[in-house]
């Protein structure tokens, strides 16, 4: 569900028409997601989401990644 919501946000931002000084500027967003584990420290959860975010940026930006113990998944 979070992945679907993040993908909806990504697509909405990608389709925005941003004007600056009479020029259209493309907009994109990369999103990192981590599943909250019962008993996990918030700092660890945020660290995992951050890892997923930077992986999304390394993979060309404008995508959603979620953190798992396995290699990161791309949507």
C-alpha positions as CSV (number, residue, x, y, z in Angstrom):
1,X,0.0,0.0,0.0
2,X,2.8,2.5,0.8
3,X,4.5,1.5,-2.4
4,X,1.4,2.3,-4.4
5,X,0.9,5.6,-2.6
6,X,4.6,6.6,-3.2
7,X,4.3,5.6,-6.9
8,X,1.1,7.8,-7.2
9,X,3.1,10.7,-5.6
10,X,6.0,10.1,-8.0
11,X,3.7,10.1,-11.1
12,X,1.8,13.2,-10.0
13,X,5.0,15.2,-9.5
14,X,6.4,13.9,-12.8
15,X,3.3,15.2,-14.6
16,X,3.5,18.7,-13.0
17,X,4.0,21.6,-15.3
18,X,6.4,23.9,-13.5
19,X,7.1,27.3,-15.1
20,X,10.1,29.4,-14.2
21,X,11.1,32.5,-16.2
22,X,8.8,31.4,-19.0
23,X,10.4,28.0,-19.3
24,X,8.9,24.6,-18.5
25,X,11.1,22.8,-16.0
26,X,10.7,19.0,-15.7
27,X,10.1,17.8,-12.1
28,X,10.8,14.4,-10.6
29,X,11.0,12.8,-7.2
30,X,12.8,9.7,-5.8
31,X,11.3,8.0,-2.8
32,X,12.8,5.5,-0.4
33,X,10.5,3.3,1.7
34,X,11.2,1.0,4.7
35,X,8.6,-1.3,6.3
36,X,8.3,-0.5,10.0
37,X,9.3,-3.4,12.1
38,X,7.7,-4.0,15.6
39,X,10.3,-3.1,18.2
40,X,12.7,-1.5,15.7
41,X,14.3,1.8,16.6
42,X,13.1,4.8,14.6
43,X,16.6,5.8,13.8
44,X,17.2,2.4,12.2
45,X,14.0,2.6,10.2
46,X,14.9,6.1,8.9
47,X,18.4,4.9,8.0
48,X,17.0,2.1,5.9
49,X,14.6,4.5,4.2
50,X,17.5,6.8,3.5
51,X,19.5,3.9,2.0
52,X,16.6,3.1,-0.3
53,X,16.3,6.8,-1.3
54,X,19.9,7.1,-2.3
55,X,19.7,3.8,-4.2
56,X,16.7,5.3,-6.1
57,X,18.9,8.4,-7.0
58,X,21.8,6.2,-8.1
59,X,19.5,4.2,-10.4
60,X,18.6,7.2,-12.4
61,X,16.2,9.1,-10.2
62,X,12.4,9.4,-10.5
63,X,11.6,6.1,-9.0
64,X,10.5,4.4,-5.8
65,X,12.7,1.9,-3.9
66,X,11.9,0.0,-0.8
67,X,14.4,-1.4,1.6
68,X,14.7,-5.1,2.3
69,X,17.5,-7.3,3.6
70,X,17.8,-8.5,-0.1
71,X,18.9,-6.2,-2.9
72,X,16.7,-3.2,-3.2
73,X,13.6,-3.5,-5.4
74,X,12.7,-0.9,-8.0
75,X,9.1,0.1,-9.1
